[in-house]
Amino acid sequence: MREQVEGTREQLGQTVEELAGKADIKSRAKDKTATLTTQAKDTALHAKEQMQHKVAELAHQAQDKTPEPVRQKAAAARSDLARRAATVAEAVEHKTPEPVRDKAQQVTQAARHRPGALLAAGAVVLLALVMARRTRRHR
């Protein structure tokens, strides 16, 4: 009889633990969230890899279909453009006053650390330009 009571107590204890586990909604929600987050990250990574592969494949196909003279001309134009851009950048740097260069460097560093702020500022400037243009049109 005592053995039967002990067995029943053990079963009851296990049942209570199982029910407590099922009743712990917060823990179950965290587990489910972690599982879904992992699945979403895996899916996003897989999609990213597929897109990168597809882009590389399409770029390769485009390159294969582009005649050699066109590729050579594009490479020469790219090289010339890079050379001209470097020349212009050098001229601008020499003609720009030191305080302006310092301020531009500060803004660049801030934009690298907080790109969201840069996007927000750009959106505000764009909105202001659109509003100014509309105001001029309606006069």
FITIKOL-473203 format. One record per residue (C-alpha): x, y, z; residue in one letter. Coordinates in Angstrom, 2 decimals. Each point is the difference from the previous one (the first is absolute). Layout:
# FITIKOL-473203
PT        xx        yy        zz   residuo
PT         X         Y         Z         A
...
# end
This chain:
# FITIKOL-473203
PT        xx        yy        zz   residuo
PT      0.00      0.00      0.00         M
PT      2.84      2.38      0.94         R
PT      1.76     -0.79     -3.27         E
PT     -3.16      0.79     -1.86         Q
PT     -0.34      3.31      1.87         V
PT      3.65      0.87     -0.76         E
PT     -0.48     -0.86     -3.68         G
PT     -3.13      2.12     -0.13         T
PT      1.85      2.91      1.66         R
PT      2.80     -0.27     -2.54         E
PT     -2.44     -0.02     -2.89         Q
PT     -1.86      2.93      1.54         L
PT      3.28      1.91      0.42         G
PT      0.91     -0.59     -3.64         Q
PT     -3.47      1.02     -1.12         T
PT      0.23      3.20      2.06         V
PT      3.41      0.80     -1.54         E
PT     -1.36     -0.58     -3.50         E
PT     -3.00      2.23      0.69         L
PT      2.25      2.68      1.51         A
PT      2.16     -0.13     -3.13         G
PT     -3.06      0.38     -2.21         K
PT     -1.35      2.79      2.19         A
PT      3.28      1.96     -0.21         D
PT     -1.15      2.02     -2.98         I
PT      2.81      2.54      0.25         K
PT      2.66     -2.68     -0.28         S
PT     -1.81     -1.74     -2.84         R
PT     -0.41      3.32     -1.81         A
PT      3.73      0.71      0.36         K
PT      0.83     -3.45     -1.35         D
PT     -2.37      0.44     -2.92         K
PT      1.38      3.48     -0.70         T
PT      3.56     -1.32      0.03         A
PT     -0.96     -2.81     -2.36         T
PT     -1.82      2.33     -2.41         L
PT      2.84      2.53      0.12         T
PT      2.52     -2.68     -0.87         T
PT     -2.20     -1.24     -2.84         Q
PT     -0.46      3.55     -1.33         A
PT      3.74      0.68      0.12         K
PT      0.73     -3.28     -1.76         D
PT     -2.60      0.77     -2.67         T
PT      1.35      3.53     -0.50         A
PT      3.57     -1.27     -0.25         L
PT     -1.04     -2.64     -2.52         H
PT     -1.89      2.58     -2.07         A
PT      2.99      2.37      0.13         K
PT      2.35     -2.74     -1.16         E
PT     -2.36     -0.94     -2.83         Q
PT     -0.26      3.64     -1.12         M
PT      3.77      0.46      0.09         Q
PT      0.44     -3.14     -2.05         H
PT     -2.64      1.12     -2.51         K
PT      1.52      3.49     -0.30         V
PT      3.45     -1.47     -0.57         A
PT     -1.43     -2.37     -2.60         E
PT     -1.82      2.82     -1.82         L
PT      3.10      2.21      0.10         A
PT      2.04     -2.83     -1.47         H
PT     -2.59     -0.54     -2.73         Q
PT     -0.04      3.71     -0.81         A
PT      3.78      0.07     -0.15         Q
PT      0.03     -3.04     -2.30         D
PT     -2.50      1.65     -2.35         K
PT      1.84      3.34     -0.09         T
PT      2.37      0.24     -2.95         P
PT      3.70      0.45      0.83         E
PT      0.33      3.46     -1.61         P
PT     -2.88      1.26      2.14         V
PT      1.57     -1.43      3.16         R
PT      3.33      1.63     -0.87         Q
PT     -1.66      3.33     -0.67         K
PT     -1.92     -0.23      3.31         A
PT      3.19     -0.83      1.90         A
PT      1.78      2.96     -1.61         A
PT     -2.94      2.31      0.82         A
PT     -0.05     -1.26      3.59         R
PT      3.74      0.62      0.33         S
PT     -0.30      3.47     -1.51         D
PT     -2.92      0.86      2.27         L
PT      1.93     -1.15      3.08         A
PT      3.00      2.12     -1.05         R
PT     -2.17      3.08     -0.58         R
PT     -1.84     -0.50      3.29         A
PT      3.32     -0.18      1.84         A
PT      1.17      3.19     -1.70         T
PT     -3.20      1.85      0.90         V
PT      0.10     -1.28      3.58         A
PT      3.59      1.19      0.34         E
PT     -0.85      3.44     -1.39         A
PT     -3.00      0.34      2.31         V
PT      2.07     -1.05      2.99         E
PT      2.68      2.61     -0.74         H
PT     -2.54      2.79     -0.51         K
PT     -2.19     -0.82      2.99         T
PT      0.81      1.95      3.17         P
PT      1.30     -2.04      2.96         E
PT     -3.02      0.67      2.31         P
PT     -2.39     -1.20     -2.71         V
PT      2.06     -3.18     -0.54         R
PT      0.02     -0.66      3.75         D
PT     -3.76      0.45      0.22         K
PT     -0.55     -2.26     -3.03         A
PT      2.16     -2.67      1.62         Q
PT     -2.02      0.24      3.22         Q
PT     -3.26     -0.34     -1.92         V
PT      1.36     -2.98     -1.92         T
PT      1.05     -1.76      3.20         Q
PT     -3.37      0.71      1.63         A
PT     -1.79     -1.37     -3.06         A
PT      2.04     -3.20      0.14         R
PT     -0.84     -0.52      3.66         H
PT     -3.67      0.97     -0.31         R
PT     -1.25     -0.61     -3.56         P
PT     -3.62      0.25      1.14         G
PT      0.51      3.61      1.04         A
PT      1.51      0.77     -3.41         L
PT     -2.99     -1.59     -1.76         L
PT     -2.41      1.96      2.19         A
PT      1.82      3.26     -0.71         A
PT      0.00     -0.78     -3.71         G
PT     -3.72     -0.71      0.11         A
PT     -0.63      3.33      1.73         V
PT      2.07      1.87     -2.60         V
PT     -1.78     -1.82     -2.83         L
PT     -3.40      0.82      1.52         L
PT      1.00      3.65      0.37         A
PT      1.10      0.14     -3.65         L
PT     -3.23     -1.61     -1.20         V
PT     -2.08      2.40      2.10         M
PT      1.97      3.01     -1.28         A
PT     -0.44     -1.14     -3.58         R
PT     -3.74     -0.49      0.45         R
PT     -0.30      3.43      1.59         T
PT      1.76      1.59     -2.99         R
PT     -2.24     -1.85     -2.49         R
PT     -3.22      1.18      1.65         H
PT      0.94      3.70     -0.15         R
# end
